[in-house]
Amino acid sequence: METVLAFDATSLQDRRITRSKRALRTALVSLTEEIGIDAITVNDLCERADLNRGTFYNHYKDKDDLLRAFEDEILFDLTRFQDDLAKLGMMDLVKLRLLKKPLPFLVELFDYLREQGDFLHAMLGPGGDPGFGPRLKDCVCSKLVWSILHEHYANEHDAFVDYYVSFYAAAYLGVITRWIETGMHESSEEMALIALRLFFIKPGEPIAL
């Protein structure tokens, strides 16, 4: 009986922690959209989340610690796509391009980005964290470009290759940011097709999926 009660108490505590963190995340997003991340205080977060400061400091040292924790959570979740990235090759892209089919894991990636859309919109926006975009680029966009490089170039890492990866990684972050900023109207399948098509557009040719 005591074991059951202890388990119930632990479960209740876990649910309280989850609710508190969810409330703080919602508060962070809404306040970032309203006044910008730099202007937010711990008091603002607690008031908006309807929590006391003690609860906040049970989980985070300060606002920056909270922000980093939520960003790290998203970036950690995105690492689950890296196995698929590692297996990706240019021939896979060419085949799917000819069939006009999206990469399945890219569809899943955009599904996940949509789920996190409120947080991403706030953090990538004008009042958000300027350091988050580069971290997102390194976590997803750069790895996507590296994965399709010919093995010869992927192993050389000369200056031009590095610039090539930086160019396309920044472009893909721009695609993600625009999609989020404009309300994510395109489906995940459409965005996966757009991402694939961008690899094959040549200067001067008609722009079409």
N, C-alpha and C positions, 0 to 999 in steps of 0.2 A: 504493500500500500504506500509506504513511504517513497519507494522508488517511483511509483506512478505519479505521486504528488510532485516529486522533484522534477520529473520529466515535464509535467504540465507547467510548472513554474518556469523552467528553462524555455519551453516553447513559447510561453506568454511573453517572456523577456525578449526573445528573438523577434517576435512579431512587433513588439513595441519599438525595438531598435530599427526594424525595417520601416515602420511607419514614420519614425522620426527622420530617418535619412531621406525617405521619399518626400516628406514635407519640406525638408531643407533644400532638396534638389529643385522642387517646384518653386520655392521661394527665390532661389538663386536665379533660375531662368527668368521668372517674371520681373524681378528687380533689375536684372541685366538689361532686359528689353526696355525698361522704363527709365532708368537713370545711369546705366553703364556700370560695368564691373568695378571700376576704380572708386566710385562713389559709395558703394555698398559697405555697410558696417555689420559687425556681428549682431548688434542690436536690431538693425533692419531685418536681418535674416530670421532672428528669433521671433520678432513681432509678426512678420509675415507668415512664418511657419506655425505660429501659436505654440512656441516652445520656450522654456526658460533657458537662461544662459548656461546653467549647470548641465542641462542635457546636451547643449551644443558642445561644451568643453569635455564632456565624457567621450566624445567621438573625434573631435578635431582641435588642433592647437589654435588655429585662427582661420580667417576667411581664405587665405591662400592655401592652407592645408586642405580645406573642404573642396576648393576648386580643383586642386591637383588630384584629389581622390576620385572625383567624378570623371575628370578627364582620363585618368589612368584606367578607370573601369571600362570606358568605351574603347580605348586603345588596346586593352587586354582582350576584350571581346573580339576585336578585329583580327587578332593573331590567329584565330581559327581558320581564316581564309588563306593563311600563308602556305599551307601544304598544297592547296590547289594552285596557288601562284607558282610554287616551285616546279609543279608538273607541267605548267603551261609552256607551249612552244609556238613559234611562228606558223608552223604547218597547221596547228589546231585553229589558229585565227583565220588562216586562209580558207580552210575547209568550211568553217562556220560562216565566214563572210560570203562565200559562194552560195551557201544554202540559205543565207539571210536568216540565220538562227542566232540567238544570243548565247553567250557562254553561261551555263547554268549557275556557276558560282558567282558570276557578276550579278545575276538576278538576285541571288541570296544576299550579296553585299548591299545592293540598293534597297532590298527589303529591310535589312538591318539599319541602314542609314535613315530610312523613313521612320522606323520605330523610334529612333533617337532624334527625330527632326526638330523637336522643340529646343532641346539642349544645343544641337548643332547650329540652329538658326541664331540663337542668342550668342554663342561663343564665337562664331565666325562673322558675326555682324559688327557694325561700327562701334558698339559699346562693349564688345566681348573681349576675350583674351587674345591679344595679338600673337602670343606664343603657341596657341593651340593649332592654328592652321599649319605651320611648319611641322609640328609633330604628327598631325594627321597625314600630311604629304609624305613624310618619311616612312610612316607605318604602312601605308597602303599604296599610294601613287608611285613612289620610287620603286618599290618592290615589284609592282605590276610591270613597269617599263623594263627593269632589269631581267625579269623572267622571260621576256620575249626576244632579248638580244641574242644574236648568234653566239654560240659558245666561244668563238674566237675573240669577239669583242668583250663579252662578259668577263673573260679572264684577264684581259689586258689592262683595263682601267686607265687608259691614257686620257689626256686632257679633253680631247674632243668627245670621247665616249661619256665622260662625266658631265660635260655640258649638254650632250644629247639627252641624257637621263634627267638632268635638272630641268631642261626645257619642257619635256613631255610630262614630267611629274607635276610641274607647276600648272601646266595646261589642264591636267586631269583634276587637280584640286580646284581649278577655276570652274570646270564642268560641274563638279559636285556642289560647289558653293552657289553657282547660279541656280541649279536645280532646287536647292533648299531655299534660297532667297525668293524665288518666284513661286513658291507654294507647292513644289513637288507634284505638279499636275500630270507629268508624264509617268506612266507606269514603270515598275522596275524592269520589265522586259524591254520597254522602249529605251530606257536609259542604258541598259546593257548593249542594245543594238547601236545606240549612238556612240558609246564608248568604243565599241569594236570598229565602227565605221571610221572614226577619227584616226585610227592607225593607218588607214589606206588612202586618205585623201591626198592628192598631189596638187601643188600650186597650179592654179589656172583651170582645173577641171570642174565640172558642175558639182555643186554641193547637194547631195541627196543621199538618203539611206539606201 
